[in-house]
Every structure is written in C-alpha cells, then in structure tokens.
C-alpha cells in the first residue's frame, strides 16, 4: 500500500518550504507529492521548484480548494491519498502510521489524523462531529493537547486541513465526476464529503498516532466565541462562500427522517449567525440572492445521492 499527497496552495509561500520538507523526510516515503497552485502571486512557485521530483500543476486562475483537490486526485496513482493545506507540516512517521492503520482495518474509507497547532500545545482537530444545528464541529478544538485524551475510533467527518482517503472508496461517493463539490469553492467541502460518505455507509475514522501540525488560527485567543470571531473577520467573498455552502450542504445531505429534531435549532442559530455575517458585510446579501443556480444544482445532486444511499 502506498500514498500520494496533494497540496492545494494559494499564496502559501511562508509555509510551503516547511510543508514539503516534512513530506520528503518521512520514514516511509510518499509515492507522489503533487502541488496544485491556484495562481499564487507570491513566491510559492519558485519555492516548489526548489524540490526536484515534485509534480507542480499551475492553475491559470484561483479555482478554489474543492477544484484543486479534485485536480490533484485525478493525478494520483496510489492506494491512499493525503489532501493537505499548504500551512500543514507532518510528523516524520505520519505515512508509516496511516499505511499501518489502513492495512489493519480494510473497512476504513476516510481517515482523520490528529491535527495540532503549529507549536503542538493545542488541538486543532481530532476529526469532525455534527453539532445539534448540523454545523461541523472539530473534536477537541482549542483543548490542551497534553491534558486531553481523545481515543481513536469512528467519527462523523474529516477535517479538510489534512484528510486521508482510500482512492477505491472515493469512487463510490463521486457526483458528476467530482469528489469534492466544486460549487463550494472553499469552506464546508470537507463536511459535505464526510456527510455524504456517512449517508453511503462508509467508515470514517480518527487515528491519533498520525500527527499533523496546522497554522490555522494559531494566534487566535481561546474562548467560546473564537471560531465565530474568525468568521466575522473573513473578507466578504469568503463570508459569501461560508453562508452559501452551509445551505448547499443542507440541501444535499439533510434527511427529515434522521434530522427532523434539529429544524428549530437550525432556524434559531442561522437567524443570528447569517444575520451577523451579512450585517458585517451587507454587499454579500445581493450575491446570496443571486446564487439560486447553486441551489438548483444542489437539488439535482441530492437526487443522485439519494439513489446511492
């Protein structure tokens, strides 16, 4: 069993050298390392070219994270695929651990490693669960890594910052020749994929022996509102995608029989959540009203998903 790596990068020059070095220093080498660059205007391309043997695919425009992942997956030749952000670096035994786990348990389709903050003091993600309002919730988020015990086992979904996928299982959840939904551009695509895998009965697993380090929110203060504060600080274009993709995810994956109890909770939370995000960037309201084409496409995808459940 072997592993290919796909790095989706956009202006991640300050992280790339450490990222790629950690990939090349694995005790069990990766078969391929592929960098999808979404038309960066920093030094990303020149840094990638410092590493012979890296397959670099340069996009002519910023195609988004979902499209970048799909492009990379199409070029992978290995049994396993590791998708990572450019602001990730890996423990040197990462690949050895994931191969060992997939060989031990052939029923695993998606695997989420233990993702720590860059300095290793806080947990960034131990996989994802679904909140009462059907939002993705990172398990262990912001907790002290040394004082928190999180056992390996099945989870609802994976964190998109570092995800391991079995290529043969990916084919089962492909919709319209897309693994990740490219209408999402960025944000929510990991939860959408994990929810779809859950509906299809595929096994998603958290394995803490495989460790990655992530810069995300590395300077963010620890409090109960920290993640919402981060959303409010995003540029208007990103807020648009965050809100849009929330409802594309619900349209495709919400099942009344399974999730009916969450309806009043969704209305209450989204009233305040969407309200505050749109009030902080009023111009996105117009874009949201004009995004009906995405909703119509999501309805068609829902029908395809239901046929395969």
C-alpha positions in Angstrom: 0.0 0.0 0.0 1.3 3.5 -0.9 0.3 7.1 -0.6 0.2 10.1 -2.8 0.0 13.7 -1.4 -1.9 16.6 -2.8 -1.2 20.1 -1.5 -3.6 22.8 -2.6 -1.9 26.1 -2.3 -2.8 29.7 -2.7 -0.2 32.3 -1.6 1.2 29.9 1.0 4.9 30.7 0.3 5.7 31.3 4.0 4.6 27.7 4.8 5.5 25.7 1.7 9.2 25.0 2.4 8.5 23.6 5.8 5.4 21.7 4.4 7.3 20.0 1.6 10.4 19.3 3.7 8.2 17.4 6.2 6.7 15.4 3.3 10.2 14.5 2.0 11.5 13.5 5.4 9.0 10.7 6.1 10.4 7.4 7.4 8.2 5.7 4.8 8.3 7.8 1.6 5.3 9.1 -0.2 4.9 7.8 -3.8 3.9 11.2 -5.2 3.8 14.7 -4.0 1.6 17.0 -6.1 1.2 20.7 -5.6 -1.9 22.4 -7.1 -1.1 26.1 -7.2 -4.2 28.3 -7.6 -2.5 31.2 -9.4 -0.5 32.5 -6.4 1.2 35.9 -6.8 3.8 35.3 -4.0 6.9 33.2 -4.2 5.1 29.8 -4.0 6.1 28.6 -7.5 9.8 29.3 -7.0 9.8 27.5 -3.6 8.1 24.4 -5.1 10.7 24.3 -7.9 13.4 24.1 -5.2 12.3 20.5 -4.7 13.1 18.1 -7.6 10.5 15.4 -8.2 7.5 17.5 -7.0 4.7 17.5 -9.6 3.5 21.1 -9.9 0.2 21.9 -11.6 -0.2 25.7 -12.1 -3.8 26.9 -12.5 -4.4 30.0 -14.6 -6.8 31.4 -12.0 -7.8 30.7 -8.4 -10.1 27.7 -8.9 -10.8 27.2 -5.3 -9.9 24.5 -2.8 -12.5 21.9 -4.0 -11.4 22.1 -7.6 -7.8 22.0 -6.6 -8.4 18.8 -4.6 -10.2 17.1 -7.5 -7.5 18.1 -9.9 -4.9 16.6 -7.6 -6.9 13.4 -7.0 -7.2 12.8 -10.8 -3.4 12.7 -11.0 -2.9 10.3 -8.0 -1.7 6.8 -8.7 -1.6 5.5 -5.1 -3.9 3.4 -3.0 -4.2 6.3 -0.4 -4.5 10.0 -1.0 -3.5 12.6 1.6 -5.0 16.0 0.9 -3.4 18.9 2.9 -3.4 22.6 3.1 -0.1 24.4 2.5 0.0 25.5 6.1 0.4 22.0 7.4 3.5 20.0 8.3 3.7 16.4 9.3 5.3 14.2 12.0 8.0 12.2 10.3 6.2 8.9 11.0 2.9 10.1 9.6 2.9 8.0 6.4 4.1 4.9 8.2 1.2 5.2 10.7 -1.6 5.7 8.2 -0.4 2.8 6.0 -0.3 0.6 9.0 -3.8 1.5 10.0 -5.3 1.0 6.6 -3.7 -2.4 6.4 -5.0 -3.3 9.8 -8.6 -2.2 9.0 -9.6 -2.5 5.4 -13.1 -1.1 6.1 -11.8 2.4 6.6 -12.6 4.8 3.7 -11.7 8.2 5.2 -9.2 8.8 8.0 -8.7 12.0 10.0 -5.3 12.3 11.8 -4.7 14.2 15.0 -4.1 17.8 13.9 -2.3 20.1 16.4 -1.5 23.7 16.2 1.9 24.6 14.9 3.6 24.6 18.3 1.8 21.4 19.4 0.2 22.9 22.6 -3.4 22.9 21.4 -5.6 20.5 19.4 -6.8 21.9 16.1 -8.9 18.9 15.1 -9.4 15.3 16.2 -11.9 14.7 13.4 -15.3 16.3 13.0 -18.7 15.6 14.5 -22.0 17.3 13.7 -23.4 19.8 16.1 -27.1 20.0 17.2 -27.5 22.6 14.5 -25.8 20.5 11.8 -22.6 22.6 11.7 -19.2 20.9 11.5 -17.6 20.7 14.9 -13.9 20.0 15.3 -13.5 17.4 18.1 -11.1 18.7 20.8 -10.8 22.1 19.2 -8.7 24.5 21.3 -8.1 22.0 24.1 -4.7 21.4 25.7 -3.1 18.5 23.8 -1.3 17.2 26.8 -4.3 17.3 29.1 -6.9 15.9 26.7 -7.4 12.2 26.0 -9.1 11.5 22.7 -9.3 7.9 21.7 -9.2 6.6 18.2 -12.4 5.4 16.6 -15.2 6.2 14.2 -16.2 9.8 13.6 -18.8 11.7 11.5 -16.5 13.5 9.2 -12.9 14.6 8.5 -11.1 17.9 8.8 -10.1 19.3 5.4 -6.8 20.6 6.5 -5.4 17.1 6.4 -7.5 14.2 5.2 -6.5 10.7 4.1 -8.8 9.0 1.6 -8.8 5.5 0.1 -8.9 6.0 -3.6 -11.0 3.0 -4.4 -13.7 4.2 -1.9 -13.6 7.7 -3.3 -15.1 6.4 -6.5 -18.3 5.4 -4.6 -19.1 8.9 -3.5 -18.2 10.8 -6.7 -21.0 13.0 -8.0 -21.0 14.3 -11.6 -17.3 13.3 -11.9 -16.5 15.4 -8.8 -15.2 14.1 -5.4 -15.4 17.5 -3.7 -18.3 19.7 -4.8 -16.7 22.4 -6.9 -19.7 24.7 -6.4 -18.4 25.2 -2.9 -15.1 26.9 -4.0 -13.9 26.8 -0.4 -15.2 26.0 3.1 -17.7 23.2 4.1 -16.4 20.9 1.4 -14.8 18.6 3.9 -18.0 18.3 6.0 -20.1 17.8 2.8 -17.9 15.0 1.7 -17.9 13.4 5.1 -21.7 13.6 5.4 -22.1 12.0 2.0 -19.8 9.2 3.0 -21.8 8.8 6.2 -25.0 8.5 4.2 -23.4 5.9 1.9 -22.4 3.9 5.0 -18.6 4.4 4.5 -16.4 4.2 7.5 -14.7 7.5 8.6 -12.1 7.0 11.3 -9.9 9.2 13.7 -6.4 7.9 14.2 -4.3 9.9 16.7 -1.0 8.1 16.0 -0.8 10.0 12.7 0.0 13.6 13.7 0.0 16.8 11.6 0.5 20.4 12.6 -1.6 23.3 11.3 -1.2 27.0 11.5 -4.9 27.8 11.3 -5.9 30.3 13.9 -2.6 29.9 15.5 -2.7 33.3 17.2 -6.4 33.2 18.0 -7.4 33.6 21.6 -9.1 30.7 23.3 -12.7 31.3 24.1 -16.2 30.0 23.2 -16.7 32.7 20.5 -13.2 32.3 18.9 -14.4 30.4 15.8 -17.3 32.8 15.2 -15.0 35.8 15.6 -12.8 34.2 13.0 -15.7 34.0 10.6 -16.6 37.7 11.2 -13.0 38.7 10.3 -13.1 37.0 6.9 -13.2 39.0 3.7 -16.8 39.5 2.2 -16.1 37.0 -0.6 -15.2 34.3 1.9 -18.3 35.1 4.0 -20.4 34.6 0.9 -19.0 31.1 0.4 -19.3 30.2 4.0 -23.1 31.0 4.0 -23.8 29.7 0.6 -22.0 26.4 1.3 -23.9 25.9 4.6 -27.2 25.7 2.7 -25.7 23.7 -0.2 -24.6 21.1 2.3 -28.1 21.0 4.0 -29.9 20.7 0.6 -27.8 17.8 -0.4 -27.5 15.8 2.8 -30.3 16.8 5.2 -32.7 13.9 5.7 -36.0 14.6 7.5 -36.3 11.2 9.0 -32.8 11.5 10.6 -32.6 15.2 11.3 -36.1 16.4 12.0 -35.3 17.3 15.6 -32.7 19.8 14.5 -35.0 22.1 12.5 -36.0 24.6 15.2 -32.3 24.7 16.4 -31.2 25.5 12.8 -33.7 28.3 12.5 -32.6 29.9 15.7 -28.8 29.7 15.2 -28.9 30.6 11.5 -31.1 33.6 12.2 -28.3 35.1 14.3 -25.3 33.6 12.5 -26.3 34.7 9.0 -27.7 38.0 10.3 -24.4 39.0 11.9 -22.3 37.8 9.0 -24.4 39.7 6.4 -24.7 42.8 8.6 -20.9 42.9 8.9 -20.6 42.7 5.0 -24.0 43.9 3.6 -22.9 43.6 0.0 -22.9 39.8 0.1 -26.7 39.8 0.6 -27.1 40.6 -3.1 -24.7 37.8 -4.1 -26.6 35.4 -1.9 -29.9 36.3 -3.6 -28.3 35.8 -7.0 -26.8 32.4 -6.1 -30.0 30.4 -6.9 -28.2 28.5 -9.7 -26.1 26.8 -7.0 -29.3 25.8 -5.1 -30.8 24.3 -8.2 -27.7 22.3 -8.9 -27.6 21.1 -5.2 -31.2 19.8 -5.5 -30.2 17.7 -8.6 -27.1 16.4 -6.7 -29.4 15.5 -3.7 -31.4 13.2 -6.0 -28.3 11.5 -7.2 -27.0 11.0 -3.7 -30.4 9.5 -2.6 -30.2 6.9 -5.4 -27.0 5.6 -3.9 -27.8 5.6 -0.2 
